[in-house]
């Protein structure tokens, strides 16, 4: 399982592979604490290049690959 808190400080641009095999690319915009969201576990929020906002629980993430450009706002 991926530890979403590893991505909280730099909010990188990533490729995320979900447990079901779907692949998403975008910028991590927020890491969610389960105590604040009343969810069963922590998660993260990804913004895709086409503007979609997708929430993932930690257990739904198989892997995360950080892109070379580093921060999601870098050019």
matplotlib code that plots the C-alpha trace (Angstrom):
import matplotlib.pyplot as plt

x = [0.0, 1.2, 1.7, -0.1, 1.7, 4.9, 3.4, 1.9, 4.8, 5.7, 2.3, 4.1, 2.8, 2.4, 1.2, -1.1, -2.0, -5.2, -5.7, -8.2, -5.5, -6.6, -3.9, -4.3, -1.9, -2.1, -1.1, -1.7, -3.6, -4.4, -3.7, -6.8, -6.6, -9.2, -10.0, -10.9, -12.9, -14.5, -13.4, -12.0, -8.5, -6.4, -6.4, -5.3, -6.9, -5.6, -6.3, -6.0, -4.8, -8.4, -9.5, -11.1, -10.8, -10.5, -10.3, -8.4, -8.4, -5.0, -6.0, -7.2, -3.7, -1.3, 1.6, 2.6, 5.4, 6.6, 7.3, 10.7, 9.3, 8.8, 6.1, 2.9, 3.1, 6.5, 7.0]
y = [0.0, 3.5, 6.0, 9.1, 11.3, 10.8, 13.2, 15.8, 18.3, 18.7, 17.9, 16.3, 15.7, 11.9, 8.8, 6.9, 3.3, 2.3, -1.2, -2.0, -1.3, 2.1, 4.7, 8.4, 11.3, 14.6, 16.8, 15.8, 18.8, 17.6, 14.8, 13.9, 13.0, 10.4, 12.2, 15.3, 13.6, 11.0, 8.3, 5.0, 5.8, 8.6, 9.5, 12.0, 14.2, 14.3, 16.9, 15.5, 17.7, 18.0, 19.4, 16.4, 16.1, 12.5, 11.3, 8.1, 6.3, 5.0, 1.3, 2.1, 3.1, 0.4, 2.7, 6.3, 7.4, 11.0, 12.8, 14.4, 17.9, 17.6, 20.0, 19.9, 23.6, 23.4, 23.9]
z = [0.0, -0.8, 2.0, 0.8, 3.3, 1.4, -1.2, 1.2, 1.2, -2.4, -4.2, -7.2, -10.8, -10.9, -12.7, -10.3, -10.9, -9.1, -7.6, -10.5, -13.1, -14.3, -14.7, -14.0, -14.6, -12.9, -10.0, -6.4, -5.0, -1.5, 0.9, 3.1, 6.7, 7.6, 10.9, 9.0, 6.3, 8.5, 6.0, 7.1, 5.8, 4.5, 0.8, -1.8, -4.4, -8.0, -10.6, -14.2, -17.1, -18.4, -15.0, -13.4, -9.7, -8.5, -4.9, -4.0, -0.7, 0.3, -0.3, -3.8, -5.0, -6.2, -7.1, -7.7, -10.1, -9.7, -13.0, -13.6, -13.7, -9.9, -8.6, -10.5, -11.3, -12.9, -16.6]

ax = plt.figure().add_subplot(projection="3d")
ax.plot(x, y, z, "-o")
ax.set_aspect("equal")
plt.show()
